[in-house]
Amino acid sequence: HLDQVSGRIVLLRLDLTRFGEQPQVGIPLMVKEGTTAQTCKAQIVKFVQDQDLLEMEGASLYRLVKTLLQRRQIKQEAHTLVEEIRGLYLDDFRKGQPADLSLKQATLEANNRLSSIAGQLSSRLGDEGVGAQLITAILERNIEKMRAVNEMEGLSKV
């Protein structure tokens, strides 16, 4: 079972069954979000030792926890990036700018910020796993579309 606790921890509740014994149900394994790979691995090793599991089961458990943490981070960061990109739609962007900023300057500034976001995608989303790569590609395409929309919007209002 996977629970989200206060948005900061991934909590796994494991059911373990040993040969000839009663199953142990709901054994908690908590890993804080933002935990380094080394710390996460150490937590998993300790959990495996405490629960008297085979070492090779620890490797699978580590990969599972690492993947779950990466997915949460990618989901949260992707949402933040989408909002940042939406905020750079020219009409919305101009609302928050000084009144004396020309349309051409606003278009240039919004598109420069879009370029900056595009340059940060791999560092913000990571590059491990197909999910991160797919979301990066989608956001790159959205950024290019937003740049084109801003250019067209800027030209149509001149």
Rosetta blueprint (number, residue, H / E / L):
1 H L
2 L E
3 D E
4 Q E
5 V E
6 S L
7 G L
8 R L
9 I E
10 V E
11 L E
12 L E
13 R E
14 L E
15 D E
16 L E
17 T L
18 R L
19 F L
20 G L
21 E L
22 Q L
23 P L
24 Q E
25 V E
26 G E
27 I E
28 P E
29 L E
30 M E
31 V E
32 K E
33 E L
34 G L
35 T L
36 T L
37 A H
38 Q H
39 T H
40 C H
41 K H
42 A H
43 Q H
44 I H
45 V H
46 K H
47 F H
48 V H
49 Q H
50 D H
51 Q L
52 D L
53 L L
54 L L
55 E H
56 M H
57 E H
58 G H
59 A H
60 S H
61 L H
62 Y H
63 R H
64 L H
65 V H
66 K H
67 T H
68 L H
69 L H
70 Q H
71 R H
72 R H
73 Q H
74 I H
75 K H
76 Q H
77 E H
78 A H
79 H H
80 T H
81 L H
82 V H
83 E H
84 E H
85 I H
86 R H
87 G L
88 L L
89 Y L
90 L H
91 D H
92 D H
93 F H
94 R H
95 K H
96 G L
97 Q L
98 P L
99 A L
100 D L
101 L L
102 S L
103 L H
104 K H
105 Q H
106 A H
107 T H
108 L H
109 E H
110 A H
111 N H
112 N H
113 R H
114 L H
115 S H
116 S H
117 I H
118 A H
119 G H
120 Q H
121 L H
122 S H
123 S H
124 R H
125 L H
126 G L
127 D L
128 E L
129 G H
130 V H
131 G H
132 A H
133 Q H
134 L H
135 I H
136 T H
137 A H
138 I H
139 L H
140 E H
141 R H
142 N H
143 I H
144 E H
145 K H
146 M H
147 R H
148 A H
149 V H
150 N H
151 E H
152 M H
153 E H
154 G H
155 L H
156 S H
157 K L
158 V L
